Amino acid sequence: MIVAGIDVGGKNVHAVIMNDGKILAKVGETSGMDKAKAAEEAYEDALKQARLERKDVIRVVATGSSGKRVTFADGYIADAAADARGIIRLIPTARTVIDVGAEEGRAIKVSPEGKVLDFAINEKCAAGTGTFVDTMARALEINVEEMAKISLNSTRSIPMNAQCSVFGESEVVGLIHQKTSKEDIARSVHDAIAGRVGSVARIVGLENDIVMIGGMARNVGFLDSLRKELQMEVTVPDNPDYVGAIGAATAAESGVTEEKVEAKVVEKEDIQEGK
């Protein structure tokens, strides 16, 4: 059975087409301002890659923060539900999923069947997202990839207390004026995000295997900081930013067109206190 999953986030859209569990095509593109148009274009590109037409696809399920804007989808499932289904398909031993994208960070406890057992999300604090890294990289006048790499060369950890991108940028500028090395500043940024994400993960409970997905899973500096923060091993699957789309396609394969998940929304105070 040929099915498709579309994951539309704040920064990117990912489309996956599968046939009996095998991935035929996967496309990732910037979502821009017009999310519906970006989803259409990504899906069309995926169809071309798979050499298929729309009529060949039995069912399409969307997910992501803008997933409900996918007008051609047959259904929509929550981000956490898609993550859980997708990660169990890729790594059956996964029990804790940490997903950090451009807009938010979330932690999910999953069952062996790919069901969400518990779910916490940090949507109040920009300092726990990929957008925060983008902003800090611009302040350092380097790209995100370089920032990730140089942080591994840091020789000391510097506390960063900012709770938003604006104050974080001011804090970074202050460190630059103090002649702090870019390596140490980069590490402090990643440590700050890891601390906030770690607090969210502890709310649902840490159980092996712990798997990191989302765009930030490609950031080696952040992964290093997160492993040190959790003091546990964190696995990253191939194509970590496609897990949501794979999960949506898996739902489509099972005939599921709607799945809601109630989340614990974590406030700034909870993150600061490490609740």
QUIWO-V136833 format. One line per field, one symbol per residue. ss: DSSP state (2 for helix, 1 for strand, 0 for the rest). phi: phi as a letter, one per 40 degrees, with the letter a starting at -180 (. if undefined). psi: psi as a letter, one per 20 degrees, with the letter a starting at -180 (. if undefined). Layout:
ss: ???
phi: ???
psi: ???
This chain:
ss: 01111111000111111110011111111100002222222222222222000222001111100022200000111022222222222200000111110000111111000001111111000222022222222222000222222222200000000000222222222222200002222222222222222222222200000111102222022222222222000011000222222222222222000110000110022222200
phi: .cbabbbbbcbbbbbbbbbfgcccaabbaccgcccccccdccccccccccfbbdccccabbbahcbccccccccaabcdcccdcccccccbdccbbbbbbbcbababbcbcdcgcccaabbbbbbccbbccccdccccccgbccccccccccccbabbcbbcbaccccccccdcccccgccccccdccccccccccccccccccgcbcccbbbgdcccccccdcccccccfacbcbccfccbccccccccccccgcbaabbcbccccdcccccgc
psi: pprqppooahhqpppppqolipohqppprphbhnggghgggggghggghilrrhiipgqppqarhkhiinhiqirpqqghgggggghhhgnhiphpppoobhhrqqpppqrhikqohqpqqnjioiikrhhgggghghhilrrhggggghhijqiqppppiqjrhghgghgggghghjkpqhghgghhghhgghgghhgghhhipopqqppprrhiiiohgggghghhghkqqpqprqlhijgghhhghhghhijpjpoqppqopprghgghik.
